[in-house]
Amino acid sequence: MADDRFDSIIVGAGPAGITAAKDLAAAGLSVVVLERGQYPGAKNVSGGILYRQPTELMSPGFEEDAPLERPIIEQRYLMLTEDAMLGGLFRSMAFANPPYNAYSVLRAEFDRWFASKAEEAGAEVYPEFTVTDLLWEDGRVAGVTTGEKDGELRAHVVVLADGANSLLAQRAGLHREWNPIDQALVAKELISLPAEKIEDRFALPAGMGAAYEIFGESTSGMLGYGFIYTNKASISIGTGALLHDLIDSGRNVNDMLDRFKKHPAIAPLLQGGETVEYSAHLIPEGGFKRMPQLFGDGVVVVGDAAGLVNPVNREGANLAMLSGNFAAQAIIEARARGDVSAASLSRYRELLDESIVLKDLYKIRNTTDFAHARPHLFNDYPKMMANAAGEYLKVDGVSKKEKQQKIISMFKSVPKKQLLNDAWGAFRSLT
Ligand SMILES: Cc1cc2nc3c(=O)[nH]c(=O)nc-3n(C[C@H](O)[C@H](O)[C@H](O)COP(=O)(O)OP(=O)(O)OC[C@H]3O[C@@H](n4cnc5c(N)ncnc54)[C@H](O)[C@@H]3O)c2cc1C
């Protein structure tokens, strides 16, 4: 039989799929990418922090011509109660000079640019093609179909880069149905604001950016967080929580985002801005313990489809790129051996295991379970700390000694065993 197969078909033109496509094409393999959006990035709703170092590894010199928004020089971690906000910030002038640590990006623009790099390397990228199912031959994945006449394409290896809640990974038998505890649902808006207003409100030097992550009231106390990232002339704002908790509490993310935007500590940052984009999306947060099988005969799973997201450190796009790169390496080696069986493609998992991707996900493997089992972390503690700070800062004729005692008694209202248990549990789950 004449071999009319591509070396690889990639489903999804996000950072995982495009990195795999670029690397495979650069190695001289025939690659086609099918993307359901109107263009790569059209369906993406990422908050938009992109780390420089991994992106530079995947696309050397990207800062010269990639559409980037602002280098991030400040990170804030904040806690919100109904009427207060408190927290910590890190601003570094080292982050304000090249080489930058991270940029805000608009993924609709970045992904489109990134896909053009894969095309330059020789990959064929076809938007507006939705893969509906896999093709099988002799018990192995042998291609994909769009469900239409002439919609069948064959390949030696299919790369599933179709993002969170991958239906195709299930079709490939690599994953059971995704569980609501494994996914966060996030609503996000892009709000346009003039650059000078952004710089004034966030106290930023011209052209520089900030990233805020905000816990507590931003998610109605559920496990998750709100975020605000500054772009050149817009703000990305969003909030989300585990799907399981949203379903359980009957809350929806749209209302949660509206409440977050109206909070008296947040609203002034957005005032006068105009919402130019709204979207909602899943983030796989099941982590190391709930990853699917990552390879099979003629198939590998990368990026969000494989659950490769680090929610603690807000890393998804970089892990997606790295996984695409490792998948490409494994496929190149497998094609050179003429063996694309699961055993041969298991090299992909080996490369991931040796990398920061799985080392980091392994390190935080218990964090979600730890935090989910303790709803008071994002409910009671922010309120207690805000009350303590309010008491401490208020000048009201009460002596400092009395204030100190009041604050101590606030903390004493929490059983000592619980405090120790939470502190120890947090330490254990993060180290
Ligand atoms: C609100 C939000 C904020 C985030 N913020 C950050 C952040 O600040 N920093 C960070 O690093 N990560 C962030 N992430 C995570 C990050 O967006 C993902 O980890 C990353 O995009 C994963 O890349 P991917 O290529 O695996 O999947 P995606 O980027 O989701 O790409 C998958 C692609 O597959 C396409 N597709 C899906 N099904 C099909 C099909 N059947 N046929 C054809 N095409 C298909 C989709 O249209 C999409 O283009 C955020 C995510 C969300 C939702």
The ligand as an SDF file (V2000), in Angstrom:
LIG
                    3D

 53 58  0  0  0  0  0  0  0  0999 V2000
   -8.6230   31.8880   32.2550 C   0  0  0  0  0  0  0  0  0  0  0  0
   -7.2970   31.1890   32.0960 C   0  0  0  0  0  0  0  0  0  0  0  0
   -6.1370   31.8320   32.5050 C   0  0  0  0  0  0  0  0  0  0  0  0
   -4.9060   31.2120   32.3200 C   0  0  0  0  0  0  0  0  0  0  0  0
   -3.7790   31.9180   32.6340 N   0  0  0  0  0  0  0  0  0  0  0  0
   -2.5770   31.3940   32.3690 C   0  0  0  0  0  0  0  0  0  0  0  0
   -1.3980   32.1530   32.5580 C   0  0  0  0  0  0  0  0  0  0  0  0
   -1.4610   33.3110   32.9520 O   0  0  0  0  0  0  0  0  0  0  0  0
   -0.1980   31.5740   32.2920 N   0  0  0  0  0  0  0  0  0  0  0  0
   -0.1150   30.2850   31.8320 C   0  0  0  0  0  0  0  0  0  0  0  0
    1.0010   29.7990   31.5860 O   0  0  0  0  0  0  0  0  0  0  0  0
   -1.2180   29.5430   31.6240 N   0  0  0  0  0  0  0  0  0  0  0  0
   -2.4370   30.0700   31.8720 C   0  0  0  0  0  0  0  0  0  0  0  0
   -3.5670   29.3380   31.6300 N   0  0  0  0  0  0  0  0  0  0  0  0
   -3.4230   27.9580   31.1480 C   0  0  0  0  0  0  0  0  0  0  0  0
   -3.0270   27.9560   29.6760 C   0  0  0  0  0  0  0  0  0  0  0  0
   -3.9430   28.7230   28.9420 O   0  0  0  0  0  0  0  0  0  0  0  0
   -3.0060   26.5270   29.1640 C   0  0  0  0  0  0  0  0  0  0  0  0
   -2.2690   25.7060   30.0520 O   0  0  0  0  0  0  0  0  0  0  0  0
   -2.4020   26.4380   27.7750 C   0  0  0  0  0  0  0  0  0  0  0  0
   -3.1100   27.2270   26.8690 O   0  0  0  0  0  0  0  0  0  0  0  0
   -2.4140   24.9850   27.3220 C   0  0  0  0  0  0  0  0  0  0  0  0
   -1.9960   24.9080   26.0030 O   0  0  0  0  0  0  0  0  0  0  0  0
   -2.5180   23.7260   25.0610 P   0  0  0  0  0  0  0  0  0  0  0  0
   -1.8660   23.9270   23.7430 O   0  0  0  0  0  0  0  0  0  0  0  0
   -2.3460   22.4300   25.7530 O   0  0  0  0  0  0  0  0  0  0  0  0
   -4.0950   23.9260   24.9720 O   0  0  0  0  0  0  0  0  0  0  0  0
   -4.9130   25.1800   24.4040 P   0  0  0  0  0  0  0  0  0  0  0  0
   -4.1240   26.4160   24.4560 O   0  0  0  0  0  0  0  0  0  0  0  0
   -6.2180   25.1370   25.1070 O   0  0  0  0  0  0  0  0  0  0  0  0
   -5.1270   24.8070   22.8750 O   0  0  0  0  0  0  0  0  0  0  0  0
   -5.9680   23.7520   22.4900 C   0  0  0  0  0  0  0  0  0  0  0  0
   -6.4280   24.0520   21.0760 C   0  0  0  0  0  0  0  0  0  0  0  0
   -7.1080   22.9100   20.5670 O   0  0  0  0  0  0  0  0  0  0  0  0
   -8.2260   23.3540   19.8230 C   0  0  0  0  0  0  0  0  0  0  0  0
   -9.1750   22.2250   19.7750 N   0  0  0  0  0  0  0  0  0  0  0  0
   -9.8480   21.6690   20.8210 C   0  0  0  0  0  0  0  0  0  0  0  0
  -10.5760   20.6200   20.4100 N   0  0  0  0  0  0  0  0  0  0  0  0
  -10.3540   20.5080   19.0750 C   0  0  0  0  0  0  0  0  0  0  0  0
  -10.8270   19.5990   18.0790 C   0  0  0  0  0  0  0  0  0  0  0  0
  -11.6550   18.6030   18.3870 N   0  0  0  0  0  0  0  0  0  0  0  0
  -10.4020   19.7740   16.8060 N   0  0  0  0  0  0  0  0  0  0  0  0
   -9.5490   20.7830   16.4730 C   0  0  0  0  0  0  0  0  0  0  0  0
   -9.0590   21.6810   17.3960 N   0  0  0  0  0  0  0  0  0  0  0  0
   -9.4570   21.5180   18.6650 C   0  0  0  0  0  0  0  0  0  0  0  0
   -8.7250   24.5560   20.5980 C   0  0  0  0  0  0  0  0  0  0  0  0
   -9.5250   25.4040   19.8030 O   0  0  0  0  0  0  0  0  0  0  0  0
   -7.4150   25.2100   21.0250 C   0  0  0  0  0  0  0  0  0  0  0  0
   -6.9550   26.1420   20.0880 O   0  0  0  0  0  0  0  0  0  0  0  0
   -4.8290   29.9090   31.7930 C   0  0  0  0  0  0  0  0  0  0  0  0
   -5.9870   29.2510   31.4080 C   0  0  0  0  0  0  0  0  0  0  0  0
   -7.2180   29.8800   31.5380 C   0  0  0  0  0  0  0  0  0  0  0  0
   -8.4640   29.1690   31.0950 C   0  0  0  0  0  0  0  0  0  0  0  0
  1  2  1  0
  2  3  1  0
  2 52  2  0
  3  4  2  0
  4  5  1  0
  4 50  1  0
  5  6  2  0
  6  7  1  0
  6 13  1  0
  7  8  2  0
  7  9  1  0
  9 10  1  0
 10 11  2  0
 10 12  1  0
 12 13  2  0
 13 14  1  0
 14 15  1  0
 14 50  1  0
 15 16  1  0
 16 17  1  0
 16 18  1  0
 18 19  1  0
 18 20  1  0
 20 21  1  0
 20 22  1  0
 22 23  1  0
 23 24  1  0
 24 25  2  0
 24 26  1  0
 24 27  1  0
 27 28  1  0
 28 29  2  0
 28 30  1  0
 28 31  1  0
 31 32  1  0
 32 33  1  0
 33 34  1  0
 33 48  1  0
 34 35  1  0
 35 36  1  0
 35 46  1  0
 36 37  1  0
 36 45  1  0
 37 38  2  0
 38 39  1  0
 39 40  1  0
 39 45  2  0
 40 41  1  0
 40 42  2  0
 42 43  1  0
 43 44  2  0
 44 45  1  0
 46 47  1  0
 46 48  1  0
 48 49  1  0
 50 51  2  0
 51 52  1  0
 52 53  1  0
M  END
$$$$
